[in-house]
Amino acid sequence: MSVKKSALEAKSDKELELYLKENSKFVPQAKIYAFEILQTRGRIFSDEEREEIAKLIIDMQVQEPIIIHHNYKKAATLLFVSIGLSVFNILLNPQTMSSGFGIFTTICTLTIMIVIALFINKGNDIMKYILAILVGLGLLGIPFLLWNIFNSPIVGINNLIQTILQIAAVVLLFKIPKS
């Protein structure tokens, strides 16, 4: 049930005090709002009352499930598939791992992509901007992608599929409503 704080702000102090009674019928969010409003109006609360409100807040946080939009899950899945294709590319093209720099670059890239995918899977909104920037930078490598398609078709097509998956993930993330 949704409670509007503005509706409670219109009530008198005596009406708000009813919200804080021990066995009141009001929802926990309304009790917390009443407490906050009375506090801003100068009401001094005892330590017991403060503890009761603190327990109420903790109980509310435990009860409220975190809902993650399904596009986060879909985008993370696309990224994990892209990461799997990267590993497949490494197996197809072992010369990538022939130098120390190649190994370092590959490990860093895979680690960054895994971390981004994990955070997106958890519903982290900031990661969509980071992913969009990285995919945008990756699009600068289109000439290399085309070169790969002509020289090593399997690796090149695999890279193209990865690019498409990553772009699709970004699009999904930016289609998530703000609320």
C-alpha positions in Angstrom: 0.0 0.0 0.0 1.3 3.4 -0.9 1.3 6.3 1.5 1.8 9.9 0.4 3.8 12.0 2.8 2.1 15.2 1.6 -1.2 13.9 2.8 0.1 13.3 6.3 1.8 16.7 6.4 -1.7 18.3 6.2 -2.7 16.5 9.4 -2.5 18.0 12.9 0.1 17.0 15.5 -2.7 15.2 17.5 -3.7 13.2 14.4 -0.1 12.2 13.7 0.3 11.1 17.3 -2.4 8.5 16.6 -0.2 6.9 13.9 2.5 6.3 16.6 0.3 4.6 19.1 1.5 1.0 19.9 -1.3 -0.9 18.3 -2.3 1.5 15.6 -3.8 0.1 12.4 -1.6 2.3 10.1 1.0 0.8 7.7 4.6 1.1 8.8 5.5 3.7 6.1 2.7 6.0 7.4 4.1 5.6 11.0 7.6 6.5 9.8 6.3 9.6 7.9 4.3 10.6 10.9 7.5 10.3 13.0 9.5 12.4 10.5 6.8 15.1 10.3 6.4 15.4 14.0 10.2 15.6 14.4 10.4 18.4 11.9 7.7 20.2 13.8 9.8 20.1 16.9 8.4 17.1 18.8 11.0 15.6 21.0 10.9 11.8 21.1 12.1 9.5 23.9 14.8 7.0 23.4 12.2 4.2 23.5 10.1 5.9 20.7 13.2 6.4 18.6 14.2 2.7 19.0 10.7 1.6 18.1 10.8 3.6 14.8 14.3 2.3 14.1 13.0 -1.3 14.5 10.1 -0.4 12.2 12.5 0.9 9.5 14.7 -2.2 9.7 11.6 -4.5 9.5 10.4 -2.6 6.4 13.7 -2.9 4.7 13.7 -6.7 5.4 10.2 -7.1 4.1 10.4 -5.0 0.9 11.8 -7.2 -1.9 14.1 -5.5 -4.3 12.5 -5.8 -7.7 14.9 -5.8 -10.7 13.5 -5.0 -14.1 13.6 -8.0 -16.4 15.7 -6.0 -19.0 18.6 -6.0 -16.5 18.5 -9.8 -16.5 18.2 -10.0 -20.3 21.0 -7.6 -20.8 23.2 -9.5 -18.4 22.5 -12.7 -20.2 23.5 -11.1 -23.6 26.7 -9.9 -22.0 27.5 -13.4 -20.5 26.9 -14.9 -24.0 29.2 -12.3 -25.4 31.9 -13.2 -22.8 31.5 -16.8 -23.7 32.0 -16.0 -27.4 35.2 -14.1 -26.3 36.5 -17.2 -24.7 35.6 -19.2 -27.8 37.5 -16.6 -29.9 40.6 -17.1 -27.7 40.4 -20.8 -28.3 40.1 -20.3 -32.1 42.9 -17.7 -32.2 45.6 -18.8 -29.7 48.0 -16.1 -31.0 46.0 -13.6 -28.9 47.6 -15.1 -25.8 51.1 -15.4 -27.3 52.5 -12.3 -25.6 52.5 -10.9 -22.1 50.6 -7.9 -23.3 48.0 -10.1 -25.1 47.4 -12.1 -22.0 47.1 -9.0 -19.8 44.7 -7.3 -22.3 42.6 -10.4 -22.6 42.3 -11.0 -18.9 41.5 -7.3 -18.2 38.9 -7.1 -20.9 37.2 -10.3 -19.7 37.3 -9.2 -16.1 35.8 -5.8 -16.9 33.0 -7.4 -18.9 32.3 -10.0 -16.2 32.1 -7.3 -13.5 29.8 -5.1 -15.7 27.6 -8.1 -16.4 27.4 -9.1 -12.7 26.5 -5.5 -11.7 23.9 -5.2 -14.4 22.4 -8.6 -13.3 22.0 -7.0 -9.9 20.1 -4.0 -11.4 22.9 -1.4 -11.1 21.8 1.5 -13.2 25.1 3.2 -13.5 26.6 0.3 -15.4 24.5 1.0 -18.4 26.3 4.2 -19.0 29.7 2.6 -18.5 28.7 -0.2 -20.9 27.4 2.3 -23.5 30.7 4.2 -23.4 32.7 1.0 -23.8 30.5 -0.3 -26.6 30.8 3.1 -28.3 34.5 2.9 -28.1 34.4 -0.6 -29.4 32.5 0.6 -32.4 35.6 2.5 -33.4 37.1 -0.9 -34.1 34.7 -1.7 -36.9 37.5 -1.6 -39.5 39.4 -4.2 -37.5 36.2 -6.2 -37.3 35.8 -6.1 -41.1 39.5 -7.1 -41.5 38.9 -10.0 -39.2 35.8 -11.2 -41.2 37.9 -11.3 -44.4 41.1 -12.8 -42.9 39.5 -15.2 -40.4 35.8 -15.5 -41.1 34.9 -17.6 -38.0 36.6 -15.2 -35.6 35.3 -12.1 -37.5 31.7 -13.3 -37.5 32.0 -14.2 -33.9 33.2 -10.7 -33.2 30.3 -9.3 -35.2 27.9 -11.4 -33.1 29.5 -10.1 -29.9 29.1 -6.5 -31.1 25.5 -7.1 -31.9 24.9 -8.7 -28.5 26.5 -5.8 -26.7 24.6 -3.2 -28.6 21.4 -5.1 -27.9 22.3 -5.2 -24.2 22.8 -1.4 -24.2 19.4 -0.9 -26.0 17.6 -3.1 -23.4 19.2 -1.2 -20.5 18.1 2.2 -21.9 14.6 1.0 -22.4 14.1 0.4 -18.7 11.7 3.0 -17.3 13.0 5.5 -14.7 10.5 4.6 -12.0 
